[in-house]
Amino acid sequence: MSGYEVIFAGQNLARIFAGLVTAGQISLLSLILGLPLGIILGILRTLGRQWVEVILKLYLEMVRILPLLVLLYVFYYSLPQVSSATWSNFTVSVLVFVIWVSAEVSDLVQAAIRAIPKSQLDSARALALSPGQIYRYVILPQCLRSLIAPCVNLITRVFKSTSILLMIGVDEIIRIGTQIIENYTYTVPTASFWVYGFIFCLCFAICFPISQLSKYLEKRLGKELS
């Protein structure tokens, strides 16, 4: 059997795509839950309430300082100790990625809000708009618009980061690929080249268009906002 035939042998191809789907599911769930949470946290950080900012700063610094893999280990091994519920590796993965995504989005939201010219806020106050109306009609529309490009780029970062989930036994695409290669270590020495090469092509086919879309949106929205 030649190296490339390993990909199509038995259920190998189906397993690889199943691993790709698992990585996609975790990425999608993390973004769906993490984006709105991050927007809320970002807004709270700009309200000027000191005790809120202190709590959120501690939370965000913890997420920034700890590598994602360490955060994953902390939750994976500690949650079963402090909770009577059974936490699957899939659930822990989504939880950790939601925490990470929300922290990233929170920074983006805070920066976007603080980038809004003070003159616009002064004009809104001069029109007797309430703080809630200022956020609804002035701040949020501009903030969300400027978030489109970086959030699209965040999609690729989240998807690529799912590769670390093999460390807690999640059957994502890299772990599946490694298992397939181990089955052919002695019979097909070139299996690793072909299997990992195929996985690279799949990931590139997903991430490259998204990355290009992010660059396009960044340029286009940058011109419009300027």
C-alpha positions as CSV (number, residue, x, y, z in Angstrom):
1,M,0.0,0.0,0.0
2,S,1.4,3.4,-1.0
3,G,1.2,6.4,1.3
4,Y,-1.8,8.2,-0.2
5,E,-3.8,5.0,-0.2
6,V,-3.8,5.1,3.6
7,I,-6.2,8.1,3.4
8,F,-8.8,6.1,1.5
9,A,-8.3,2.7,3.3
10,G,-11.2,1.4,5.3
11,Q,-13.0,4.2,7.3
12,N,-10.0,6.5,7.4
13,L,-11.4,9.2,5.1
14,A,-14.8,9.2,7.0
15,R,-13.0,9.4,10.3
16,I,-10.9,12.4,9.1
17,F,-14.0,14.2,8.0
18,A,-15.7,13.3,11.3
19,G,-12.8,14.9,13.1
20,L,-13.1,17.9,11.0
21,V,-16.8,18.2,11.8
22,T,-16.0,17.9,15.5
23,A,-13.5,20.7,15.3
24,G,-16.1,22.8,13.4
25,Q,-18.8,22.1,16.0
26,I,-16.6,23.2,18.9
27,S,-15.5,26.3,17.0
28,L,-19.1,27.2,16.0
29,L,-20.5,26.7,19.5
30,S,-17.7,28.7,21.1
31,L,-18.3,31.6,18.7
32,I,-22.1,31.6,19.1
33,L,-21.8,31.7,22.9
34,G,-18.6,33.7,23.2
35,L,-19.3,36.6,20.9
36,P,-22.4,37.9,22.7
37,L,-20.8,37.3,26.1
38,G,-17.7,39.2,24.9
39,I,-19.8,42.1,23.6
40,I,-21.5,42.4,27.0
41,L,-18.2,42.2,28.9
42,G,-16.7,44.8,26.6
43,I,-19.6,47.2,27.2
44,L,-19.4,46.7,31.0
45,R,-15.7,47.7,30.9
46,T,-16.6,51.1,29.4
47,L,-19.4,52.0,31.9
48,G,-16.9,53.7,34.3
49,R,-17.9,51.6,37.3
50,Q,-14.7,50.8,39.1
51,W,-15.7,47.6,40.9
52,V,-17.0,46.1,37.6
53,E,-13.7,47.0,35.9
54,V,-11.6,45.5,38.6
55,I,-13.5,42.2,38.5
56,L,-13.4,42.0,34.7
57,K,-9.8,43.0,34.6
58,L,-8.9,40.1,36.9
59,Y,-10.9,37.7,34.7
60,L,-9.4,38.9,31.5
61,E,-5.8,39.0,32.8
62,M,-6.2,35.4,34.0
63,V,-7.3,34.3,30.5
64,R,-4.5,36.3,28.9
65,I,-1.7,35.1,31.2
66,L,-2.6,31.4,31.1
67,P,-1.9,29.5,27.9
68,L,-5.0,28.1,26.4
69,L,-3.7,24.5,27.0
70,V,-3.2,25.2,30.7
71,L,-6.7,26.7,30.9
72,L,-8.0,23.5,29.3
73,Y,-6.2,21.3,31.7
74,V,-7.4,23.3,34.7
75,F,-11.0,23.0,33.7
76,Y,-10.8,19.4,32.5
77,Y,-9.2,18.0,35.7
78,S,-10.8,20.4,38.3
79,L,-14.4,20.5,37.2
80,P,-15.1,16.8,38.0
81,Q,-13.6,17.4,41.5
82,V,-15.8,20.4,42.4
83,S,-19.0,19.3,40.6
84,S,-21.1,16.1,40.9
85,A,-22.0,16.5,37.2
86,T,-20.2,14.5,34.5
87,W,-18.3,16.9,32.2
88,S,-17.4,15.4,28.8
89,N,-14.2,16.5,27.1
90,F,-16.4,18.1,24.4
91,T,-18.3,20.2,26.9
92,V,-15.1,21.3,28.7
93,S,-13.6,22.2,25.3
94,V,-16.6,24.4,24.5
95,L,-16.6,26.0,27.9
96,V,-12.9,26.9,27.8
97,F,-13.1,28.2,24.2
98,V,-16.1,30.4,25.2
99,I,-14.1,31.9,28.0
100,W,-11.2,32.6,25.6
101,V,-13.4,34.0,22.8
102,S,-15.3,36.2,25.2
103,A,-12.0,37.7,26.5
104,E,-10.8,38.3,23.0
105,V,-14.0,39.9,21.9
106,S,-14.2,42.0,25.1
107,D,-10.9,43.6,24.2
108,L,-12.1,44.3,20.7
109,V,-15.3,45.9,21.9
110,Q,-13.6,48.0,24.5
111,A,-11.1,49.3,21.9
112,A,-13.9,50.0,19.4
113,I,-16.0,51.9,21.9
114,R,-13.1,54.1,23.1
115,A,-12.2,54.8,19.5
116,I,-15.5,56.6,18.9
117,P,-14.8,60.4,18.8
118,K,-15.8,62.2,21.9
119,S,-17.5,64.8,19.8
120,Q,-20.2,62.3,18.8
121,L,-21.0,61.5,22.4
122,D,-21.1,65.2,23.3
123,S,-23.5,65.8,20.4
124,A,-25.7,62.9,21.5
125,R,-25.8,64.3,25.0
126,A,-26.7,67.7,23.6
127,L,-29.7,66.2,21.9
128,A,-30.8,65.0,25.4
129,L,-30.3,61.3,24.6
130,S,-30.2,59.0,27.6
131,P,-27.2,56.8,28.2
132,G,-29.1,53.8,26.9
133,Q,-30.1,55.7,23.8
134,I,-26.5,56.8,23.2
135,Y,-25.4,53.2,23.3
136,R,-28.2,52.0,21.1
137,Y,-28.1,54.7,18.4
138,V,-24.5,56.0,18.5
139,I,-22.0,53.6,20.1
140,L,-23.2,50.1,19.3
141,P,-23.9,50.6,15.5
142,Q,-20.3,51.9,15.0
143,C,-18.8,49.4,17.4
144,L,-20.4,46.3,15.8
145,R,-19.5,47.5,12.4
146,S,-15.9,47.9,13.3
147,L,-15.9,44.4,14.9
148,I,-16.9,42.5,11.7
149,A,-13.4,42.1,10.2
150,P,-11.5,41.1,13.5
151,C,-14.3,38.7,14.4
152,V,-14.1,37.0,11.0
153,N,-10.4,36.6,11.6
154,L,-11.1,35.2,15.1
155,I,-13.0,32.4,13.4
156,T,-9.8,31.0,11.9
157,R,-7.9,31.4,15.1
158,V,-10.6,29.5,17.0
159,F,-10.7,26.7,14.4
160,K,-6.9,26.4,14.3
161,S,-6.7,26.3,18.1
162,T,-8.9,23.2,18.3
163,S,-5.8,21.2,17.5
164,I,-4.8,21.3,21.2
165,L,-8.0,19.5,22.1
166,L,-6.3,16.2,21.3
167,M,-4.5,16.6,24.6
168,I,-7.8,15.8,26.5
169,G,-8.9,13.1,24.1
170,V,-11.3,15.0,21.9
171,D,-11.6,13.3,18.5
172,E,-10.9,16.3,16.4
173,I,-9.1,16.0,13.1
174,I,-5.5,16.0,14.4
175,R,-6.1,13.3,16.9
176,I,-7.9,11.2,14.3
177,G,-5.0,11.7,11.9
178,T,-2.5,10.7,14.5
179,Q,-4.4,7.5,15.3
180,I,-4.5,6.6,11.6
181,I,-0.8,7.1,11.2
182,E,0.0,5.0,14.2
183,N,-1.9,2.1,12.6
184,Y,0.5,2.2,9.6
185,T,3.8,3.2,11.3
186,Y,5.6,0.0,10.3
187,T,3.7,-1.0,7.2
188,V,3.6,2.4,5.4
189,P,6.4,4.7,6.6
190,T,5.2,7.6,4.5
191,A,1.7,7.6,6.0
192,S,2.4,10.6,8.2
193,F,3.3,12.7,5.2
194,W,0.2,11.9,3.3
195,V,-2.3,12.0,6.2
196,Y,-1.0,15.2,7.7
197,G,-0.6,16.7,4.2
198,F,-4.3,15.9,3.5
199,I,-5.3,17.4,6.8
200,F,-3.3,20.5,6.0
201,C,-5.1,20.9,2.7
202,L,-8.5,20.6,4.4
203,C,-7.6,23.2,7.0
204,F,-6.1,25.5,4.5
205,A,-9.2,25.2,2.3
206,I,-11.3,26.3,5.2
207,C,-9.1,29.0,6.8
208,F,-7.6,30.7,3.8
209,P,-10.9,32.0,2.3
210,I,-12.0,33.2,5.8
211,S,-8.7,35.0,6.3
212,Q,-8.9,36.7,2.9
213,L,-12.5,37.7,3.7
214,S,-11.3,39.3,6.9
215,K,-8.6,41.3,5.0
216,Y,-11.1,42.4,2.4
217,L,-13.6,43.5,5.1
218,E,-10.9,45.3,7.1
219,K,-9.9,47.3,4.0
220,R,-13.4,48.1,2.9
221,L,-14.7,49.0,6.3
222,G,-11.6,51.0,7.0
223,K,-12.2,53.2,4.0
224,E,-15.9,53.6,4.8
225,L,-15.2,54.6,8.4
226,S,-12.5,57.0,7.4
